[in-house]
Amino acid sequence: MLALPPLGAPAAPAPAPVPVPYFSEPAVSPDRQELAFVSGGDIWTVPVAGGEARLLVAHPATESRPLYAPDGRSVAFVSTRTGNGDVYVLALETGELRRLTFDDAPDQLDNWSADGKWLYYSSTSHDIAGMNDLYRLPAAGGTPTPVSADRYVNEFYAAPSPDGRRVAFAARGIAASQWWRHGHSHLDESEIWLRREGPGAPTYEALTPGGAKQLWPMWGAGGQQLYYVSDRNGPENIWALNPAGGPAAAHAVTTFADGRVLWPSISYDGQLIAFERNFQLWTLDPATGRARAVPVRRRGAPAGPAVERLRYTDRWQGLALSPDGTKVAFVAHGEVFAASAADGGEATRLSATPTAESDVVWAPNSSRVVYTSERDGPAHFYGYDFGTGRETRLTNAARADAFPCFSPDGKQLAFERDARELRVLDLATGQERLVATGQFGRPPLSADRPLAWAPDGRWLAFMSGGTRSFTNVSVVPAAGGKAQAVSFLGNGNSNALSWSPDGKYLLFDTGQRTEDAQLARVDLQPRTPRFREDQFRDLFREQPAPSPGLPGRNTDPVIKPASPKRPATLPGVDSAGAKGGAGAPAGGRSGRNGAPVSIVFADIRRRLSLLPVGVNVGSHAISPDGKWLLLTASAAGQTNLYVFPLDELSKEPAVVRQLTSTTGAKRDAQFAPNSKEIYYLDQGVIKVVPLEAAKGPAPRTVAVTAEMDVDFEQEKMAVFDEAWTRLRDFFNDSTFNGVDWAAQRAQFAPLVAGARTPDEARRLTNLMIGELNASHSGMNPAPAAGGAVPPATGRLGLRFDAAEYEQSGRLRIVAVLPLGAGALAGLRPGDELLAVDGQPIGPRTNLDELLQYKVGRRVTLRVRSATAATSADLQPAAAAPKGRKNCRTAPAGAPATARDVVVRPLSRDTEKALDYRQWVEERRAYVAKASGGRLGYVHMFDMSAGALAQLYLDLDTENLGRDGVVVDVRNNNGGFVNVYAIDVLTRRSYLTMSSRSQPRPVLARGALGQRALELPTVLVTNQHSLSDAEDFSEGYRAGQLGKIVGEPTGGWIIFTSNISLLDGSSLRLPGSTIRAVRDGKIMEMNPRPVDVPVSNPVGASYQGKDAQLDTAVRELLAQLPAKAGGTSTGGH
């Protein structure tokens, strides 16, 4: 085993890795003479026997999944050049390139049909949440039609049989998106299914059992064999089965004991399979089981990035205004810049390293900045002197340093080391001293500002974790001594700490994850009341005599400085500053009022109060004059700036006043030294707003530009090392699930060094992360530069007759989504769509192409009506695709007409939300019918605050009037509110209430405003109930609330966080292990069990059946007393 360096320390020095190329996603040509494959985000070809590879498709975007047409004259592939991933076809003889799909959801190319007429692909475009459906479209172009679209079920990797009558595909689980994970949880497990078309509804057959990850089905010659990848025996291998023989006929074709088998494809005659293994290309003779590596030498110039000149005008981070208010410093793309605070302009670059810098702070004299850099491994501090133009390294320890904080006189720097030590650095001598220890946050998962100096420089306040992970504030003499707590709250979240300019109190935000953060004030001495009358009396205070030599000069009133002596101690207070005493360490400057800061620790617990700000506080700052509190806070889902008066004698009402009202994210807000202006970042742009913004001008922009050269060869390695290091430092299991994490770095570093695009480097990094076999992990690309988004495709909320379109090219509506764009415009089943904004629709027209860039815009549809019926004639549909009920049909009898209809297309997310609510309403009606009206139904989409609010809405009078409720968390993607939802099911009233106007007693909890169901329930879970939904299932069982029906949950539960890396990529950090209190077992990889197991077969929605709900209804009804005279109508 390779030893890992200490937490926060650099990896062991190693020579620069020798780049190794990565070859993936091979496809076999029809004549079995050539392979097309992906490397560097481009498509190449190489002889099957190996040798020199030639570049076929090159583009700065990422190309993937090349597949030869059966006639060998064209290659289809996926490209991100026009969005999230669309299907293209390249004619090999002419070089003509055609785009076939135009949806704004990512498309995954799966296969050609054997006759070359159709291309099959999977997409999340029209199913709920992230579930894939199977589609096909003509190779010559046209509108895609669904092949299999079982509602709320994941279907992917379609493989049409050679005769075109059957489609094999993978179903269930999330392996389509997390294929890079080596190993699997229950959530990753998938099955191979077969769909057959026939009269009436299609039929579905499971070809493999669950319990393994089974992907990429491929038909052998004549459709007699089906090949696929499975890890049923541990390592991934190619397996085969006879579709007529059932699961028992499955057997392994390859017998690799290690490594990965990924992205296979098969020749059309079934005689050769190509696949990716150990980052190289391999081929397999399925008849003999013989596999061999294909040696490849690339020859050609890819279109990948090299040194790129970047020019930034926004996306700044870590804004810091100099104490004199004339300069700003900030971070752009991991580098530190500075510019004029008044005029902006071209910024001066202060750092130049391939790694990230952060945490910029100004010295009090505004001539120096200090920042954090990880260029040498662990985070260290560097100082930049504007006078000399030189950078100096300030710390050198083997552990990481964080949160640099200048003392008021600028001579010392307080900071935290290794998330355990509070230290002070003497900047003149370079000597450090340990001041305190505690449980501190470790960047990037930490508070923004956990330290604060007293104004006299003799105390330090700091945040620290403690019992049950509660975060509180302590103070300690800066020279060293005993740290003493000054807050004792049972809250876990705090982000920023401030010491008032007069030294008399501390402010910090405090709260819990699911509650609004509040602002706490700790008075360091018993507060002396101030009176407005004293302002008048001050006018008569004795004035000093005029200065000699300045006769007649007007002088301002001067308040005599307080005595330098220690204030008199209160009764029972130790004057030495021990526990219960008033402490004032020797040395240091005085506070703003001229007196040294003094702290009375006796009864300090009672001197904490919460300021009535009324908003969810994210961060705060106190104005230099001490009169105003600046809040960065959220209300109604938007973050804005607010101010709150701190001056007791202010004529301003003690309520927050909003300064900004834009929708962009705001951070790093701080006062100018005159306390009259506020600098902040709004969507990464520097803004300045006056304190009196409500009465004066709007915020102004400080226009700054910054330029730099970014060398992709350096940056990709820096990002890779950053991801590896963050996981080393934060991964929840110190043994890395038994993986040698240092060895993984050594294996993948040469591959990343050989990567030619950011996407390829991320793909390889994800493969490394996949070796941890952990949930809640992975790396994703940065948002598009400048906030750009791929083209959005408008949604009409219509479903069309696929068979009719494929036969005639006519788009006839068979289903209308309630509240969708088409429904609001009066469209109905039977209507035919003829044109969009004057563009006629035919067999080669792609409807998605016509609806690009149309979201929220006025679109005119030409429609041929099925009849001349009015809306009053509409009747409920008897049946509709995917189990849809409530669709509308029109009666026959009137002649067909054509008309123009104006619609406003919806976005993909909006339509998906409507699809989801339609699905919920169908389930609710299903349960009511199956139970004879006795049972209600609720479903939770996830465990977000929005889903909890929807639960409250769905527990309406009808559901509360039933005899019991089916609680459904199938396909719930988790979140953080499970405990609140469990509380609703757990609470029981112990009182009733009645009145003269309401003589019938009612249960008190609901009457007093507390959510409580107080009815028998049954819980339904499935494989896709994951993360916090599994916590919910465990809580339901631990609370003995009822039976659990369905499938075990996903086994996919670790507390995780998201962080940004140098290039803007996001990395998930699984940081906390979750155990069940009931048995002490780790829940990750251990799905929550059910009491009554039952699965819904794939394709159930086509039959209008839900076996899991049927079982849940039976189980819950069995617990209820029988109703006299039969079933009850419950709340009806």
PEKACOR-V707890 format. One record per backbone hydrogen bond with DSSP energy under -1.0 kcal/mol. CO is the residue of the C=O (numbers start at 1). NH is the residue of the N-H. If there is no record, write none. Layout:
co:nh
CO:NH
CO:NH
//
This chain:
co:nh
6:9
24:38
27:36
29:32
33:48
34:29
35:46
36:27
37:44
38:24
39:42
41:63
42:39
43:56
43:57
44:37
45:54
46:35
47:50
51:297
53:299
54:45
57:43
62:80
64:78
67:76
69:72
73:92
74:69
75:90
76:67
77:88
78:64
79:86
80:83
85:107
86:79
87:100
87:101
88:77
89:98
90:75
91:95
96:91
98:89
108:122
111:120
113:116
117:139
118:113
119:137
120:110
120:111
121:135
122:108
123:133
128:131
132:155
133:123
134:147
134:148
135:121
136:145
137:119
138:141
145:136
148:134
150:153
154:172
156:170
159:168
161:164
165:197
166:161
167:195
168:159
169:193
170:156
171:191
174:177
174:178
178:181
186:189
187:174
191:171
192:207
192:208
193:169
194:205
195:167
196:203
203:196
205:194
212:190
213:231
215:229
218:227
220:223
221:224
225:220
226:241
227:218
228:239
229:215
230:237
231:234
237:230
238:253
238:254
239:228
240:251
241:226
242:245
246:249
247:250
251:240
262:276
265:274
267:270
272:267
273:284
274:265
275:282
276:262
277:280
279:23
280:277
281:294
282:275
283:292
284:273
285:289
290:285
292:283
295:51
297:53
306:712
308:710
310:708
312:706
317:331
320:329
322:325
326:341
327:322
328:339
329:320
330:337
331:317
332:335
334:357
335:332
336:350
336:351
337:330
338:348
339:328
340:344
345:705
348:338
356:374
358:372
361:370
363:366
367:386
368:363
369:384
370:361
371:382
372:358
373:380
374:377
379:401
380:373
381:394
381:395
382:371
383:392
384:369
385:389
390:385
392:383
400:418
402:416
405:414
407:410
411:427
412:407
413:425
414:405
415:423
416:402
417:420
417:421
419:440
420:438
421:417
422:435
422:436
423:415
424:433
425:413
426:430
431:426
433:424
436:422
439:465
442:445
444:446
449:497
450:463
452:461
454:457
456:589
458:478
459:454
460:476
461:452
462:474
464:472
466:469
467:470
470:466
472:464
473:486
473:487
474:462
475:484
476:460
477:480
484:475
491:471
493:511
495:449
496:509
498:507
500:503
501:592
504:524
505:500
506:522
507:498
508:520
510:518
511:493
512:515
517:617
518:510
519:611
520:508
521:609
522:506
524:600
531:534
532:535
533:537
534:538
536:539
537:540
538:541
547:550
550:553
570:573
574:577
578:581
581:601
583:599
591:594
595:591
599:583
601:604
603:606
604:607
607:523
609:521
611:613
616:634
619:632
621:630
623:626
627:646
627:647
628:623
629:644
630:621
631:642
632:618
632:619
633:640
634:616
635:638
638:635
640:633
641:659
641:660
642:631
643:657
644:629
647:650
653:655
657:643
665:683
667:681
670:679
672:675
676:691
677:672
678:689
679:670
680:687
681:667
682:685
684:316
685:682
686:702
687:680
688:700
689:678
690:693
692:695
692:696
700:688
703:345
705:347
706:312
708:310
710:308
711:715
712:716
714:718
715:719
716:720
717:721
718:722
719:723
720:724
721:725
722:726
723:727
724:728
725:729
726:730
727:731
733:736
735:738
736:739
739:741
740:744
741:745
742:746
743:747
744:748
745:749
748:752
749:753
750:20
750:754
752:755
757:761
758:762
759:763
760:764
761:765
762:766
763:767
764:768
765:769
766:770
768:771
769:772
770:182
770:773
778:1068
780:1066
784:787
785:788
792:853
795:906
796:822
797:817
799:814
799:815
801:805
802:806
803:807
804:808
805:809
811:833
812:801
813:830
815:799
817:820
820:824
821:825
822:827
823:826
828:831
831:813
832:864
834:841
835:862
836:839
839:836
842:845
846:850
847:851
849:852
851:794
851:854
854:857
859:903
860:837
861:901
862:834
862:835
863:899
864:832
870:873
871:874
875:889
881:884
887:877
888:829
889:875
897:865
899:863
901:861
903:859
905:856
906:795
907:911
908:912
909:913
910:914
911:915
912:916
913:917
914:918
915:919
916:920
917:921
918:922
919:923
920:924
921:925
922:926
923:927
924:928
925:929
926:930
927:931
928:933
929:932
931:934
934:963
936:966
938:968
941:973
943:976
943:977
944:948
945:949
946:950
947:951
948:952
949:953
950:954
951:955
954:956
956:960
957:961
959:962
964:936
965:1018
966:938
967:1020
968:940
969:972
972:1026
974:943
977:981
978:982
979:983
980:984
981:985
982:986
983:987
984:1013
991:1004
993:1002
998:995
1002:993
1003:1007
1004:1008
1005:1010
1006:1009
1016:965
1018:967
1019:1045
1020:969
1021:1047
1022:1025
1025:1050
1026:1029
1027:1030
1027:1031
1028:1032
1029:1033
1030:1034
1031:1035
1032:1036
1033:1037
1034:1038
1035:1039
1036:1041
1037:1040
1043:1019
1044:1091
1044:1092
1045:1021
1046:1094
1050:187
1051:1085
1055:1071
1055:1072
1057:1069
1059:1067
1061:1064
1065:1061
1066:780
1067:1059
1069:1057
1070:732
1072:1055
1074:1083
1076:1080
1081:1076
1083:1086
1088:1049
1092:1046
1097:1100
1099:1102
1100:1105
1106:1110
1107:1111
1108:1112
1109:1113
1110:1114
1111:1115
1112:1116
1113:1117
1114:1118
1116:1119
1117:1120
1123:1126
1129:1132
//
